Amino acid sequence: MKERILTIGNAGAGKSFALIKIAENMPEHDFYVLDTDDRYEAMLKGINLNNIHVYPCANWSEIESATNKIVTVIKKGDWVVPDMLDTWWSYVQRYYTNQIFDKGFGEYALQVRKRIKQDDTSVTMFDGWRDWSVIKGLYNDNWEKIVSNRCNIYATARAEAV
């Protein structure tokens, strides 16, 4: 049976600390962390856990690369830790705008907003079929590599006040 755990909370809520406690109690299994906020290396200083493997991921290409490496070494009972899934979603959008529009996400959004301000009603941020389906496809293709594996998943995401 595969475990699926999603932890949601603000910074400092204990999401990563809880994972470290799980890893301490399961030394026979490896934990592969796709770390988008560079917190695990600092948290692990002084802690002797050889079963946590951290992959720093500062963009979508690094998430894809880390995922591709992890799925080749993971064993049954091991854990994949997609840290900050909300950041993954931001990264894939930035990757897409760089690939399609040769701009960063912010620059692309600013250009679209200027056109909207000029009453250009033909423009939207991303088009439903042409853009969102591709962005979602990129995200889901990578996610599917993880969930289709024989591993457990401990995912994290931020929670913000609405």
ZIWO-V459023 format. One record per residue. RES is the residue in one letter. D_CENTER is the distance of its C-alpha to the mean C-alpha in whole Angstrom. Layout:
<<RES D_CENTER> <RES D_CENTER>>
This chain:
<<M 23> <K 20> <E 18> <R 15> <I 15> <L 12> <T 13> <I 13> <G 15> <N 16> <A 16> <G 18> <A 18> <G 18> <K 15> <S 14> <F 18> <A 18> <L 16> <I 18> <K 21> <I 20> <A 20> <E 23> <N 25> <M 23> <P 24> <E 25> <H 22> <D 19> <F 15> <Y 13> <V 10> <L 7> <D 8> <T 7> <D 10> <D 12> <R 14> <Y 14> <E 17> <A 19> <M 19> <L 20> <K 23> <G 26> <I 24> <N 26> <L 23> <N 23> <N 20> <I 17> <H 16> <V 13> <Y 11> <P 11> <C 8> <A 10> <N 9> <W 8> <S 11> <E 10> <I 7> <E 10> <S 12> <A 11> <T 10> <N 14> <K 15> <I 14> <V 15> <T 18> <V 19> <I 18> <K 21> <K 22> <G 21> <D 18> <W 15> <V 11> <V 9> <P 5> <D 6> <M 5> <L 4> <D 7> <T 5> <W 3> <W 7> <S 9> <Y 8> <V 9> <Q 12> <R 13> <Y 13> <Y 15> <T 17> <N 18> <Q 19> <I 21> <F 22> <D 22> <K 21> <G 18> <F 17> <G 19> <E 22> <Y 22> <A 22> <L 25> <Q 27> <V 26> <R 27> <K 30> <R 31> <I 31> <K 33> <Q 35> <D 36> <D 34> <T 33> <S 32> <V 29> <T 26> <M 22> <F 21> <D 23> <G 22> <W 23> <R 23> <D 20> <W 17> <S 18> <V 17> <I 14> <K 13> <G 14> <L 12> <Y 9> <N 11> <D 13> <N 10> <W 9> <E 13> <K 13> <I 11> <V 13> <S 16> <N 17> <R 19> <C 17> <N 16> <I 12> <Y 12> <A 9> <T 9> <A 9> <R 11> <A 15> <E 17> <A 21> <V 22>>
